[in-house]
Amino acid sequence: MYIYERSEWPYFTWNHKEIYPLLASARHEQGRLLGRMETLGYHSS
């Protein structure tokens, strides 16, 4: 099933208390990855 086939498409709801820690962790790991890439000579714009 594709996301657009769901009955609630495009009106989603979510639990902020569950999503926020996951998003914060992903952003933290993203920052670490960008730091490592810059060490190797890649520069984000």
HTML snippet that shows the backbone in 3Dmol.js (N, CA, C, O; Angstrom):
<script src="https://3Dmol.org/build/3Dmol-min.js"></script>
<div id="view" style="width:600px;height:400px;position:relative"></div>
<script>
const pdb = `
ATOM      1  N   MET A   1       0.846  -1.172   0.000  1.00  0.00           N
ATOM      2  CA  MET A   1       0.000   0.000   0.000  1.00  0.00           C
ATOM      3  C   MET A   1       0.895   1.239   0.000  1.00  0.00           C
ATOM      4  O   MET A   1       1.858   1.328   0.761  1.00  0.00           O
ATOM      5  N   TYR A   2       0.565   2.172  -0.850  1.00  0.00           N
ATOM      6  CA  TYR A   2       1.276   3.448  -0.893  1.00  0.00           C
ATOM      7  C   TYR A   2       0.622   4.417   0.086  1.00  0.00           C
ATOM      8  O   TYR A   2      -0.559   4.297   0.410  1.00  0.00           O
ATOM      9  N   ILE A   3       1.413   5.377   0.548  1.00  0.00           N
ATOM     10  CA  ILE A   3       0.918   6.318   1.559  1.00  0.00           C
ATOM     11  C   ILE A   3      -0.319   7.071   1.071  1.00  0.00           C
ATOM     12  O   ILE A   3      -1.218   7.356   1.862  1.00  0.00           O
ATOM     13  N   TYR A   4      -0.373   7.392  -0.208  1.00  0.00           N
ATOM     14  CA  TYR A   4      -1.519   8.153  -0.726  1.00  0.00           C
ATOM     15  C   TYR A   4      -2.781   7.296  -0.839  1.00  0.00           C
ATOM     16  O   TYR A   4      -3.861   7.827  -1.100  1.00  0.00           O
ATOM     17  N   GLU A   5      -2.664   5.996  -0.649  1.00  0.00           N
ATOM     18  CA  GLU A   5      -3.825   5.110  -0.694  1.00  0.00           C
ATOM     19  C   GLU A   5      -4.513   4.982   0.671  1.00  0.00           C
ATOM     20  O   GLU A   5      -5.597   4.407   0.767  1.00  0.00           O
ATOM     21  N   ARG A   6      -3.899   5.503   1.699  1.00  0.00           N
ATOM     22  CA  ARG A   6      -4.483   5.418   3.039  1.00  0.00           C
ATOM     23  C   ARG A   6      -5.677   6.362   3.151  1.00  0.00           C
ATOM     24  O   ARG A   6      -5.686   7.427   2.534  1.00  0.00           O
ATOM     25  N   SER A   7      -6.665   5.984   3.921  1.00  0.00           N
ATOM     26  CA  SER A   7      -7.898   6.776   4.026  1.00  0.00           C
ATOM     27  C   SER A   7      -7.660   8.152   4.646  1.00  0.00           C
ATOM     28  O   SER A   7      -8.395   9.094   4.353  1.00  0.00           O
ATOM     29  N   GLU A   8      -6.651   8.278   5.493  1.00  0.00           N
ATOM     30  CA  GLU A   8      -6.396   9.566   6.139  1.00  0.00           C
ATOM     31  C   GLU A   8      -5.489  10.487   5.325  1.00  0.00           C
ATOM     32  O   GLU A   8      -5.158  11.585   5.773  1.00  0.00           O
ATOM     33  N   TRP A   9      -5.091  10.051   4.149  1.00  0.00           N
ATOM     34  CA  TRP A   9      -4.245  10.886   3.284  1.00  0.00           C
ATOM     35  C   TRP A   9      -5.005  12.115   2.856  1.00  0.00           C
ATOM     36  O   TRP A   9      -6.169  11.958   2.487  1.00  0.00           O
ATOM     37  N   PRO A  10      -4.495  13.279   2.864  1.00  0.00           N
ATOM     38  CA  PRO A  10      -3.218  13.752   3.422  1.00  0.00           C
ATOM     39  C   PRO A  10      -3.385  14.372   4.808  1.00  0.00           C
ATOM     40  O   PRO A  10      -2.591  15.231   5.193  1.00  0.00           O
ATOM     41  N   TYR A  11      -4.381  13.964   5.550  1.00  0.00           N
ATOM     42  CA  TYR A  11      -4.668  14.568   6.863  1.00  0.00           C
ATOM     43  C   TYR A  11      -4.154  13.668   7.981  1.00  0.00           C
ATOM     44  O   TYR A  11      -4.917  12.909   8.578  1.00  0.00           O
ATOM     45  N   PHE A  12      -2.869  13.757   8.254  1.00  0.00           N
ATOM     46  CA  PHE A  12      -2.249  12.905   9.259  1.00  0.00           C
ATOM     47  C   PHE A  12      -2.233  13.576  10.624  1.00  0.00           C
ATOM     48  O   PHE A  12      -2.265  14.801  10.734  1.00  0.00           O
ATOM     49  N   THR A  13      -2.184  12.761  11.643  1.00  0.00           N
ATOM     50  CA  THR A  13      -1.964  13.240  13.006  1.00  0.00           C
ATOM     51  C   THR A  13      -0.816  12.424  13.587  1.00  0.00           C
ATOM     52  O   THR A  13      -0.553  11.306  13.145  1.00  0.00           O
ATOM     53  N   TRP A  14      -0.145  12.984  14.569  1.00  0.00           N
ATOM     54  CA  TRP A  14       0.948  12.274  15.204  1.00  0.00           C
ATOM     55  C   TRP A  14       1.076  12.723  16.642  1.00  0.00           C
ATOM     56  O   TRP A  14       0.552  13.763  17.041  1.00  0.00           O
ATOM     57  N   ASN A  15       1.779  11.921  17.406  1.00  0.00           N
ATOM     58  CA  ASN A  15       1.995  12.190  18.819  1.00  0.00           C
ATOM     59  C   ASN A  15       3.342  12.903  18.958  1.00  0.00           C
ATOM     60  O   ASN A  15       4.396  12.297  18.767  1.00  0.00           O
ATOM     61  N   HIS A  16       3.297  14.188  19.292  1.00  0.00           N
ATOM     62  CA  HIS A  16       4.523  14.983  19.413  1.00  0.00           C
ATOM     63  C   HIS A  16       5.489  14.390  20.437  1.00  0.00           C
ATOM     64  O   HIS A  16       6.704  14.454  20.249  1.00  0.00           O
ATOM     65  N   LYS A  17       4.967  13.822  21.503  1.00  0.00           N
ATOM     66  CA  LYS A  17       5.829  13.268  22.552  1.00  0.00           C
ATOM     67  C   LYS A  17       6.618  12.061  22.057  1.00  0.00           C
ATOM     68  O   LYS A  17       7.703  11.787  22.571  1.00  0.00           O
ATOM     69  N   GLU A  18       6.102  11.344  21.083  1.00  0.00           N
ATOM     70  CA  GLU A  18       6.824  10.204  20.516  1.00  0.00           C
ATOM     71  C   GLU A  18       7.766  10.637  19.401  1.00  0.00           C
ATOM     72  O   GLU A  18       8.869  10.107  19.273  1.00  0.00           O
ATOM     73  N   ILE A  19       7.336  11.587  18.607  1.00  0.00           N
ATOM     74  CA  ILE A  19       8.107  12.010  17.437  1.00  0.00           C
ATOM     75  C   ILE A  19       9.311  12.865  17.810  1.00  0.00           C
ATOM     76  O   ILE A  19      10.384  12.696  17.230  1.00  0.00           O
ATOM     77  N   TYR A  20       9.158  13.783  18.767  1.00  0.00           N
ATOM     78  CA  TYR A  20      10.220  14.737  19.067  1.00  0.00           C
ATOM     79  C   TYR A  20      11.551  14.073  19.440  1.00  0.00           C
ATOM     80  O   TYR A  20      12.579  14.466  18.888  1.00  0.00           O
ATOM     81  N   PRO A  21      11.588  13.092  20.343  1.00  0.00           N
ATOM     82  CA  PRO A  21      12.878  12.474  20.672  1.00  0.00           C
ATOM     83  C   PRO A  21      13.524  11.786  19.461  1.00  0.00           C
ATOM     84  O   PRO A  21      14.746  11.817  19.309  1.00  0.00           O
ATOM     85  N   LEU A  22      12.721  11.178  18.617  1.00  0.00           N
ATOM     86  CA  LEU A  22      13.262  10.526  17.423  1.00  0.00           C
ATOM     87  C   LEU A  22      13.836  11.554  16.457  1.00  0.00           C
ATOM     88  O   LEU A  22      14.909  11.352  15.889  1.00  0.00           O
ATOM     89  N   LEU A  23      13.121  12.650  16.276  1.00  0.00           N
ATOM     90  CA  LEU A  23      13.590  13.711  15.394  1.00  0.00           C
ATOM     91  C   LEU A  23      14.860  14.355  15.945  1.00  0.00           C
ATOM     92  O   LEU A  23      15.795  14.627  15.192  1.00  0.00           O
ATOM     93  N   ALA A  24      14.898  14.598  17.243  1.00  0.00           N
ATOM     94  CA  ALA A  24      16.082  15.194  17.861  1.00  0.00           C
ATOM     95  C   ALA A  24      17.294  14.285  17.686  1.00  0.00           C
ATOM     96  O   ALA A  24      18.392  14.762  17.397  1.00  0.00           O
ATOM     97  N   SER A  25      17.103  12.998  17.857  1.00  0.00           N
ATOM     98  CA  SER A  25      18.195  12.045  17.675  1.00  0.00           C
ATOM     99  C   SER A  25      18.681  12.027  16.229  1.00  0.00           C
ATOM    100  O   SER A  25      19.885  11.993  15.976  1.00  0.00           O
ATOM    101  N   ALA A  26      17.756  12.048  15.293  1.00  0.00           N
ATOM    102  CA  ALA A  26      18.124  12.053  13.871  1.00  0.00           C
ATOM    103  C   ALA A  26      18.896  13.318  13.524  1.00  0.00           C
ATOM    104  O   ALA A  26      19.881  13.256  12.788  1.00  0.00           O
ATOM    105  N   ARG A  27      18.463  14.464  14.043  1.00  0.00           N
ATOM    106  CA  ARG A  27      19.168  15.723  13.776  1.00  0.00           C
ATOM    107  C   ARG A  27      20.576  15.701  14.378  1.00  0.00           C
ATOM    108  O   ARG A  27      21.521  16.208  13.773  1.00  0.00           O
ATOM    109  N   HIS A  28      20.711  15.124  15.550  1.00  0.00           N
ATOM    110  CA  HIS A  28      22.021  15.013  16.189  1.00  0.00           C
ATOM    111  C   HIS A  28      22.961  14.164  15.329  1.00  0.00           C
ATOM    112  O   HIS A  28      24.104  14.545  15.077  1.00  0.00           O
ATOM    113  N   GLU A  29      22.465  13.015  14.889  1.00  0.00           N
ATOM    114  CA  GLU A  29      23.283  12.133  14.053  1.00  0.00           C
ATOM    115  C   GLU A  29      23.606  12.784  12.712  1.00  0.00           C
ATOM    116  O   GLU A  29      24.691  12.580  12.168  1.00  0.00           O
ATOM    117  N   GLN A  30      22.677  13.559  12.182  1.00  0.00           N
ATOM    118  CA  GLN A  30      22.923  14.284  10.936  1.00  0.00           C
ATOM    119  C   GLN A  30      24.081  15.263  11.129  1.00  0.00           C
ATOM    120  O   GLN A  30      24.953  15.367  10.266  1.00  0.00           O
ATOM    121  N   GLY A  31      24.097  15.967  12.236  1.00  0.00           N
ATOM    122  CA  GLY A  31      25.180  16.898  12.528  1.00  0.00           C
ATOM    123  C   GLY A  31      26.516  16.198  12.658  1.00  0.00           C
ATOM    124  O   GLY A  31      27.533  16.701  12.181  1.00  0.00           O
ATOM    125  N   ARG A  32      26.522  15.049  13.295  1.00  0.00           N
ATOM    126  CA  ARG A  32      27.764  14.275  13.418  1.00  0.00           C
ATOM    127  C   ARG A  32      28.267  13.839  12.053  1.00  0.00           C
ATOM    128  O   ARG A  32      29.463  13.922  11.773  1.00  0.00           O
ATOM    129  N   LEU A  33      27.364  13.378  11.207  1.00  0.00           N
ATOM    130  CA  LEU A  33      27.742  12.946   9.864  1.00  0.00           C
ATOM    131  C   LEU A  33      28.305  14.110   9.061  1.00  0.00           C
ATOM    132  O   LEU A  33      29.324  13.963   8.386  1.00  0.00           O
ATOM    133  N   LEU A  34      27.652  15.263   9.127  1.00  0.00           N
ATOM    134  CA  LEU A  34      28.150  16.434   8.402  1.00  0.00           C
ATOM    135  C   LEU A  34      29.535  16.833   8.901  1.00  0.00           C
ATOM    136  O   LEU A  34      30.392  17.214   8.104  1.00  0.00           O
ATOM    137  N   GLY A  35      29.761  16.752  10.198  1.00  0.00           N
ATOM    138  CA  GLY A  35      31.076  17.057  10.759  1.00  0.00           C
ATOM    139  C   GLY A  35      32.141  16.120  10.235  1.00  0.00           C
ATOM    140  O   GLY A  35      33.241  16.558   9.897  1.00  0.00           O
ATOM    141  N   ARG A  36      31.832  14.845  10.164  1.00  0.00           N
ATOM    142  CA  ARG A  36      32.796  13.869   9.645  1.00  0.00           C
ATOM    143  C   ARG A  36      33.067  14.098   8.168  1.00  0.00           C
ATOM    144  O   ARG A  36      34.205  13.976   7.716  1.00  0.00           O
ATOM    145  N   MET A  37      32.029  14.429   7.419  1.00  0.00           N
ATOM    146  CA  MET A  37      32.207  14.685   5.986  1.00  0.00           C
ATOM    147  C   MET A  37      33.101  15.899   5.765  1.00  0.00           C
ATOM    148  O   MET A  37      33.947  15.889   4.872  1.00  0.00           O
ATOM    149  N   GLU A  38      32.921  16.948   6.571  1.00  0.00           N
ATOM    150  CA  GLU A  38      33.763  18.136   6.432  1.00  0.00           C
ATOM    151  C   GLU A  38      35.216  17.810   6.753  1.00  0.00           C
ATOM    152  O   GLU A  38      36.126  18.363   6.135  1.00  0.00           O
ATOM    153  N   THR A  39      35.441  16.916   7.714  1.00  0.00           N
ATOM    154  CA  THR A  39      36.798  16.487   8.038  1.00  0.00           C
ATOM    155  C   THR A  39      37.455  15.824   6.833  1.00  0.00           C
ATOM    156  O   THR A  39      38.665  15.932   6.639  1.00  0.00           O
ATOM    157  N   LEU A  40      36.655  15.141   6.030  1.00  0.00           N
ATOM    158  CA  LEU A  40      37.171  14.467   4.834  1.00  0.00           C
ATOM    159  C   LEU A  40      37.267  15.389   3.628  1.00  0.00           C
ATOM    160  O   LEU A  40      37.724  14.969   2.565  1.00  0.00           O
ATOM    161  N   GLY A  41      36.843  16.632   3.777  1.00  0.00           N
ATOM    162  CA  GLY A  41      36.971  17.586   2.686  1.00  0.00           C
ATOM    163  C   GLY A  41      35.676  17.934   1.981  1.00  0.00           C
ATOM    164  O   GLY A  41      35.672  18.754   1.063  1.00  0.00           O
ATOM    165  N   TYR A  42      34.575  17.324   2.397  1.00  0.00           N
ATOM    166  CA  TYR A  42      33.277  17.676   1.819  1.00  0.00           C
ATOM    167  C   TYR A  42      32.717  18.858   2.595  1.00  0.00           C
ATOM    168  O   TYR A  42      32.755  18.869   3.825  1.00  0.00           O
ATOM    169  N   HIS A  43      32.206  19.836   1.894  1.00  0.00           N
ATOM    170  CA  HIS A  43      31.661  21.013   2.569  1.00  0.00           C
ATOM    171  C   HIS A  43      30.214  21.214   2.151  1.00  0.00           C
ATOM    172  O   HIS A  43      29.903  21.299   0.963  1.00  0.00           O
ATOM    173  N   SER A  44      29.330  21.288   3.145  1.00  0.00           N
ATOM    174  CA  SER A  44      27.913  21.516   2.848  1.00  0.00           C
ATOM    175  C   SER A  44      27.702  22.978   2.501  1.00  0.00           C
ATOM    176  O   SER A  44      28.396  23.857   3.012  1.00  0.00           O
ATOM    177  N   SER A  45      26.745  23.225   1.635  1.00  0.00           N
ATOM    178  CA  SER A  45      26.487  24.612   1.227  1.00  0.00           C
ATOM    179  C   SER A  45      25.312  25.188   1.969  1.00  0.00           C
ATOM    180  O   SER A  45      24.951  26.345   1.752  1.00  0.00           O
TER     181      SER A  45
END
`;
const viewer = $3Dmol.createViewer("view");
viewer.addModel(pdb, "pdb");
viewer.setStyle({}, {cartoon: {color: "spectrum"}});
viewer.zoomTo();
viewer.render();
</script>
